[in-house]
Amino acid sequence: MIGVVGAGTIGTGVAQSLSQAEHKVVLVDTSLDALDRARAEIGRAVRLQRLVDPALPAYEPGEVLDRITFTQDVADLATASVVIENVSEQWSAKQAVYRALDRVCEPACVFVVNTSCFPITDVAALTSRPAQVVGLHFMNPVPLKPVVELIPGWHTAAATVEAARSLLASMGKTAISVKDSPGFVSNRVLMLTINEAAFCRAEGIASAEAIDELFKHCFGHQMGPLETADLIGVDTILHSLEVLHERFGDSKYRPCPLLRTMVAAGLLGRKSGAGFHHYGITGDRRPARQGA
Ligand SMILES: NC(=O)c1ccc[n+]([C@@H]2O[C@H](COP(=O)([O-])OP(=O)(O)OC[C@H]3O[C@@H](n4cnc5c(N)ncnc54)[C@H](O)[C@@H]3O)[C@@H](O)[C@H]2O)c1
């Protein structure tokens, strides 16, 4: 059985992908609302993914959901062979979870850290098993993204890296390995782009629509930086920038104040229905009314 902790934007996709690969999954979140949303989102995503890409295998929503146990009790992870942690990008949340996991899980259990920016070595130091802690930075939406960033920490054992690779292979995914550093490669670069796009929006240099169109039509990106921020979650973007700012001590990562205002206003992106853009109930973009 594989444990998944955190049933938010990314944990929900991780649980879905694992279940589609026929793993038994226990999905833990402290919030009952988050677990209810995850159950509904997985059912909806499994039904929709065949429409998005007919080349994808067809899964039965009932079967995918039946392999997942939704629970608020971390003790249900006692027999997990691997736990993939996806709680909010805040150090206090990570600390609480790893202390609990270290207590509850068997000594042989591997901990996979799915963080945007925290160094894996720092997270591993919260546990009594740093050799069994490894970073896998999944991309959103997890079921549709075949590549994952793999980050060994300072003490990660070769066997732990192999366990992570073979779990990924069972999910039809491959890894690109990078060294441990705040934000790794993907988010160290991406967060700067999103932050600068937010400054352009805040200074009124262009609309959110125009900023995203430039990246799509001039650079051939599938999504613009502000659409990407809405997909990831504006709160996760803000927290990631705070981690980069603090860990590097470099002012180039100081978060755009508009991001703080949006988080305070509940404009979190797709998960709240509005961010830089507005979204319908199924996550489709509504270009007519703009968010921030
Ligand atoms: N959103 C993305 O695209 C993305 C991609 C890769 C990695 N990540 C990382 O994954 C993690 C989760 O991000 P997210 O976007 O899913 O966040 P989110 O805010 O959507 O979800 C976080 C979930 O964690 C739960 N949680 C908080 N404390 C908990 C605890 N002690 N025990 C159990 N559950 C707890 C919350 O209730 C919430 O449901 C973060 O570290 C983030 O940086 C996010």
The ligand as an SDF file (V2000), in Angstrom:
LIG
                    3D

 44 48  0  0  0  0  0  0  0  0999 V2000
    0.3630   22.7060   -6.9380 N   0  0  0  0  0  0  0  0  0  0  0  0
    1.3560   22.2180   -7.6930 C   0  0  0  0  0  0  0  0  0  0  0  0
    1.3320   22.3370   -8.9290 O   0  0  0  0  0  0  0  0  0  0  0  0
    2.5270   21.5060   -7.0450 C   0  0  0  0  0  0  0  0  0  0  0  0
    3.4070   20.7830   -7.8610 C   0  0  0  0  0  0  0  0  0  0  0  0
    4.4500   20.0570   -7.2760 C   0  0  0  0  0  0  0  0  0  0  0  0
    4.6330   20.1050   -5.8940 C   0  0  0  0  0  0  0  0  0  0  0  0
    3.7840   20.8500   -5.1350 N   0  0  0  0  0  0  0  0  0  0  0  0
    4.0220   20.8370   -3.6770 C   0  0  0  0  0  0  0  0  0  0  0  0
    3.1130   19.8950   -3.1150 O   0  0  0  0  0  0  0  0  0  0  0  0
    2.7130   20.3400   -1.8120 C   0  0  0  0  0  0  0  0  0  0  0  0
    1.1940   20.5150   -1.7990 C   0  0  0  0  0  0  0  0  0  0  0  0
    0.8520   21.5390   -2.7420 O   0  0  0  0  0  0  0  0  0  0  0  0
   -0.6580   21.7510   -3.2320 P   0  0  0  0  0  0  0  0  0  0  0  0
   -0.5900   22.7150   -4.3330 O   0  0  0  0  0  0  0  0  0  0  0  0
   -1.3290   20.4520   -3.4240 O   0  0  0  0  0  0  0  0  0  0  0  0
   -1.2500   22.4970   -1.9320 O   0  0  0  0  0  0  0  0  0  0  0  0
   -2.7790   22.6230   -1.5120 P   0  0  0  0  0  0  0  0  0  0  0  0
   -2.8430   23.8210   -0.6380 O   0  0  0  0  0  0  0  0  0  0  0  0
   -3.6650   22.5330   -2.6960 O   0  0  0  0  0  0  0  0  0  0  0  0
   -3.0400   21.2960   -0.6100 O   0  0  0  0  0  0  0  0  0  0  0  0
   -2.3360   21.0450    0.5770 C   0  0  0  0  0  0  0  0  0  0  0  0
   -3.1570   20.0630    1.4200 C   0  0  0  0  0  0  0  0  0  0  0  0
   -2.3740   19.6840    2.5560 O   0  0  0  0  0  0  0  0  0  0  0  0
   -3.2800   19.5020    3.6300 C   0  0  0  0  0  0  0  0  0  0  0  0
   -2.5480   19.5150    4.8880 N   0  0  0  0  0  0  0  0  0  0  0  0
   -1.9500   20.5660    5.5130 C   0  0  0  0  0  0  0  0  0  0  0  0
   -1.3680   20.1370    6.6600 N   0  0  0  0  0  0  0  0  0  0  0  0
   -1.5990   18.7880    6.7390 C   0  0  0  0  0  0  0  0  0  0  0  0
   -1.2620   17.7970    7.6770 C   0  0  0  0  0  0  0  0  0  0  0  0
   -0.5760   18.0920    8.7890 N   0  0  0  0  0  0  0  0  0  0  0  0
   -1.6580   16.5060    7.4520 N   0  0  0  0  0  0  0  0  0  0  0  0
   -2.3600   16.2010    6.3210 C   0  0  0  0  0  0  0  0  0  0  0  0
   -2.7320   17.1220    5.4040 N   0  0  0  0  0  0  0  0  0  0  0  0
   -2.3450   18.3960    5.6160 C   0  0  0  0  0  0  0  0  0  0  0  0
   -4.2620   20.6520    3.4710 C   0  0  0  0  0  0  0  0  0  0  0  0
   -5.4830   20.4070    4.1710 O   0  0  0  0  0  0  0  0  0  0  0  0
   -4.4640   20.6710    1.9480 C   0  0  0  0  0  0  0  0  0  0  0  0
   -5.5600   19.8730    1.5440 O   0  0  0  0  0  0  0  0  0  0  0  0
    3.4740   21.6340   -1.5450 C   0  0  0  0  0  0  0  0  0  0  0  0
    4.6630   21.3600   -0.8670 O   0  0  0  0  0  0  0  0  0  0  0  0
    3.7510   22.1500   -2.9570 C   0  0  0  0  0  0  0  0  0  0  0  0
    4.8490   23.0020   -2.9750 O   0  0  0  0  0  0  0  0  0  0  0  0
    2.7230   21.5260   -5.6650 C   0  0  0  0  0  0  0  0  0  0  0  0
  1  2  1  0
  2  3  2  0
  2  4  1  0
  4  5  1  0
  4 44  2  0
  5  6  2  0
  6  7  1  0
  7  8  2  0
  8  9  1  0
  8 44  1  0
  9 10  1  0
  9 42  1  0
 10 11  1  0
 11 12  1  0
 11 40  1  0
 12 13  1  0
 13 14  1  0
 14 15  2  0
 14 16  1  0
 14 17  1  0
 17 18  1  0
 18 19  2  0
 18 20  1  0
 18 21  1  0
 21 22  1  0
 22 23  1  0
 23 24  1  0
 23 38  1  0
 24 25  1  0
 25 26  1  0
 25 36  1  0
 26 27  1  0
 26 35  1  0
 27 28  2  0
 28 29  1  0
 29 30  1  0
 29 35  2  0
 30 31  1  0
 30 32  2  0
 32 33  1  0
 33 34  2  0
 34 35  1  0
 36 37  1  0
 36 38  1  0
 38 39  1  0
 40 41  1  0
 40 42  1  0
 42 43  1  0
M  CHG  2   8   1  16  -1
M  END
$$$$
